[in-house]
Amino acid sequence: MPTHRHFMIYKPYGFLSQFITNQKKGGRHKLLGELFNFPEGTMAVGRLDVKSEGLLLLTTDGKVSDFITTRGKVEKEYYVQVDGAITFEAVKQLQKGVEIGFDGKKYMTKSCKVKMIDTPNFPERSKKIRDARHGPTPWISVTLTEGKFRQVRKMTSAVGFPTLRLVRVRVGDIALGEMDSGEVKEVEELI
């Protein structure tokens, strides 16, 4: 039986969470294979959109990927920098669930953990984020067990505080820790 391999990476801003793309747009996106020489059959466990960064797990084991993304109800924690002084009421709304658009329909997000946090110490992003001269840009932590397309961004916009920067810091028990943007670590197991 073949031995599977597992990786954790700090996906940089501007990278797609995939190894190949069928997009025919003029601007070429950066792909995960540019960060490391991954073995054949490596797949991303879930995705982070091109503007998001942080912890992304990769594996050659489809069963592990399926468990984490669909059946395991595995927590995913994000640190989110928002535009404007987010209110206690907005945090409460996010915790209870908010209505967002998904696949052309209205979707009510499940209740989740949300709290205000101090500014984390992340590597500087390749694309500059507007600074506090244009208003406050506080950080919140959002922990979900679901993961619809661009869900966290849609959630913060729904309560009036659009996302400026989004960094996934944890998937289950695996944490981003002190990794640098673009860094890849091979790990024994993911779950």
N, C-alpha and C positions, 0 to 999 in steps of 0.2 A: 504494500500500500504506500503511495507516495506521501512524503512528508510535506505538509503545508507550511508556508511562510507567512508571517504577519509583520506589518510595519505601522508605525505612527509617524505622521509628518506634520510639520507646521506649514499648512498651505498658505503661500503668500497671496496677497491681493493681486488680482489680475490673472490668476491661473484658473483654468477649468478643472473640475474634479474628474478628469477622465484622461485617457491615453491617446484617443483618436477623436477626430471631429469630422463631421460631414458638412459643416458650415461652409458656405461659399461666399461669405462676406469678405470684403476687402481686407479688413484688419485681422491679422492672424493672432489667435489666442495662444497663450502659453499652455502647455500640457504637462501633466505630472511626470511623464517620462523624462522631461528635461532636468528634473531634480535628482534623479538616482537611476541606476541601472536595475530596475525591478525585474524579477523573473517573469517568464511568459505566464499568462493566465492571471496576473495580478489585477484585482478590481478594487475600486473604492467602495467602502462600506458607507452608504449614504453619500450625500453631496454637500458641498458648500458652493453657493453661487460665485460667480467670477469676482464680485465686489467684496465677498466675505473672506475671512482668513481664519487661521487657527487650526485646531486639532482635526485631522482627517485620518481615519484608519483605513488601511489597505490589507488585503488578504488574498491568498490563492484558494481559499476554502469558501465556496459558495454557501454552504450550510451555516457557517459562522456569520457571513454577511446577511443572510436572510433572517437569522435569529435577531441580530442587533437592529436591523432596519424595520422588521415587520412584526415579529412575534414576541420579542423579549420585553417590550415596554421598558427599554433601557433609557435612563435619563441622559439628556444632552443639555449641558449648561453653556450658556452664551454670556459674554460680557458685551454690553451694548451701549455705545455712546449715542446719546440722543440730542436732538436740536431743541433747546429750550429747557427751562427749569421744571422738570417733570414733577407733577404734584402727587401727593399721597393718594388722592382720589383716582388718578390715572393708574398708579401702581395697583390699587385695589381692583380696578376694572380689568387690568391685564391678568391678575391672579384668578379672577372669577371666570374669565373667558370673554372674548370679544368676537364680533362678527367681522369676517374678512371675506374677500372674494377668492374662490378657488375653482378652477375648471369652469368658469362662466357661471358659477352658482354661489349663493351665499353659504358660508360655512361658519359655525360657531366653534371657536377653539375650546379645547378642554381646559379645565382649571389647571393652574401651574404655579410654580414658585417664582416670585418676583420680589426683588429688594433693591434698594439703593445701595451703591457701594462707593468706596473711595476710588480715585483714578488709578487704574492698574498700570504696571510698568511693562508695556509691550515694546517690541522693536518699532522704530519709526516706520510708517507705511510708505510705500513707494509713491503713492499719490497723496499730496498734502490734503489735510482736512482743515476746514476753516477753523480759525482759532476763536478763543473766548472774547475777542474784541467785538465780535458780531453777536454776542449774547452767550448765555451759559450753555455748556456742552457736558452735562453730567453723565455718569455711567450707572447702569443698572445691571443686575444679574437676572437672567431669565432661564429657568430650568423646565424643560418639557419632556414628555415621553412620546410625543408625536412629532411629525416633521413634514408638514405640507410645504409646497414650493414657496420659497421666500416668506415663510410664515412669520418669523420674528419681525422682519421689516414691515410686513403688513399689519402686524399687531400694534407696533409702536405708532405707526401712522394713524391707525384707527382711533387711538386715544389722543391724537394731536401732537405727538412728539416723534417726528420722523427719525429714522436711524441714520447716523453719520458714519459710524464704524461698528462692525460686528465681528467678534472674535469668539470662536467656539473654544472653550477651555477644558471641557470634560465630556467624555462619553463613558457612561457607566462608572467603573472604578479607574479608568485610565485618564490621567490629567496631562494637560499641555506642559505644566511645570515651567521650567526655565529655558525651554527650547527656543532657538532662534528661527526667524522666518526662513523657510526653505530647508530647514534641517530635517533629516530622515533618520529614524532609529528602528532597527529590527527588534521585535519583541517575541517572547516565547509564545504567548497566547493573548487573545483579545477578550475572552469571557471565561 
